[in-house]
Amino acid sequence: MTAVMIDLEGTELTAEERELLAHPAVGGVIFFTRNYENQHQLADLVRQTRATARNPLILAVDHEGGRVQRFREGFSQLPPMAAIGRDASSPEQALHWAQELGWLMASEVMAMDIDISFAPVLDVNGVSEVIGDRAFATTAEQLIPIARAFIRGMRQAGMKATGKHFPGHGSVRADSHFEIPIDNRSWEEIRHTDLPPFVELIHCLDGMMPAHVIYPAVDDKPAGFSSLWLQDILRSQLQFDGVIFSDDLGMAGAAVAGTMAERAHAALDAGCDMVLVCNDRAGAITVIDAVADRVAQNLAAATRCYQRLSKPAGMAMQILVNHPRWHSAQAILAEMSAARQALSSS
């Protein structure tokens, strides 16, 4: 697959966006908070986006929970993933909470006819503030069973899971949105500390997003631009056969790969299937034009990847909120809130 995922400027399609969606290189759209006013408006925007596009689209959103949840009014307010293991009274309760919240998140996003949330975060929370409580836990041993349960819930709802940020962003302080993080640890330390969640859960994942982090012990390029990471390790050694998404090419952590066009080609050459260009319309146009020929040569692969990630028909929101499992999940959210309040007052 060779395609570009773009974003939209607001709550309605502009004339320029209609032209971009008709371009053969566009294979996906990612939604942000600025695209949301209410459920009715979002449903209409999604409908127009799909109807306008030349290709079948993968529609995505970052809807992890906590501080990374793009749609809020009218949606369940999900806690940060760290709260699951931290606030549960037992490992069994944590696994139950994780599964039901995975189902809840996926069901509500799918009710808007959006295919995937870029989740779960599989980073081990070490020193990274940008990861922080987005991570399920501070060690791989704690993280893996909770993340597996969350993925199980997502899949029960019908949503495919995308692990991020391979091979792990949690052990480096710099934020790749604004800096070029360099993780100077040895390969052995990375392999034992950060890589296990990706290794253990690889067969549960249909998508993967690499980190804009340089690991000099392995390669002098960020993971998302490194064929060593994506082809040799992820594809060959770990046998991952799903879709590889670049992280946003507009982030500072991607700047080492050159211009926007050079970044796109570098990511695709390294092994990414779909490149994301967000919050930079001029950059998106440049990338779309730059990869047009590559897309034309890979239409069959693009179709296979779309089929891998597209969702089945989900429940409409008005039906979902009357579903017994939705109400059970709301009870879990209330239980988690009570547990946090108890901890804060003790």
GIDADA-V778746 format. One record per run of one state. SS is the DSSP state (hx for helix, st for strand, lp for the rest). FROM is the first residue (numbers start at 1). TO is the last residue. If there is no record, write none. Layout:
ss: {SS & SS}
from: {FROM & FROM}
to: {TO & TO}
This chain:
ss: {lp & st & lp & hx & lp & st & lp & hx & lp & hx & lp & st & lp & st & lp & st & lp & hx & lp & hx & lp & st & lp & st & lp & hx & lp & hx & lp & st & lp & st & lp & hx & lp & hx & lp & st & lp & st & lp & st & hx & lp & hx & lp & st & lp & hx & lp & hx & lp & st & lp & hx & lp & hx & lp & hx & lp & hx & lp & hx & lp}
from: {1 & 3 & 8 & 15 & 22 & 26 & 32 & 33 & 36 & 39 & 53 & 58 & 62 & 63 & 66 & 68 & 70 & 82 & 88 & 91 & 111 & 116 & 118 & 121 & 122 & 132 & 135 & 140 & 158 & 162 & 167 & 181 & 183 & 187 & 194 & 196 & 205 & 207 & 211 & 213 & 215 & 222 & 223 & 226 & 227 & 238 & 243 & 246 & 252 & 258 & 260 & 271 & 274 & 277 & 281 & 291 & 292 & 297 & 299 & 310 & 317 & 321 & 324 & 346}
to: {2 & 7 & 14 & 21 & 25 & 31 & 32 & 35 & 38 & 52 & 57 & 61 & 62 & 65 & 67 & 69 & 81 & 87 & 90 & 110 & 115 & 117 & 120 & 121 & 131 & 134 & 139 & 157 & 161 & 166 & 180 & 182 & 186 & 193 & 195 & 204 & 206 & 210 & 212 & 214 & 221 & 222 & 225 & 226 & 237 & 242 & 245 & 251 & 257 & 259 & 270 & 273 & 276 & 280 & 290 & 291 & 296 & 298 & 309 & 316 & 320 & 323 & 345 & 346}
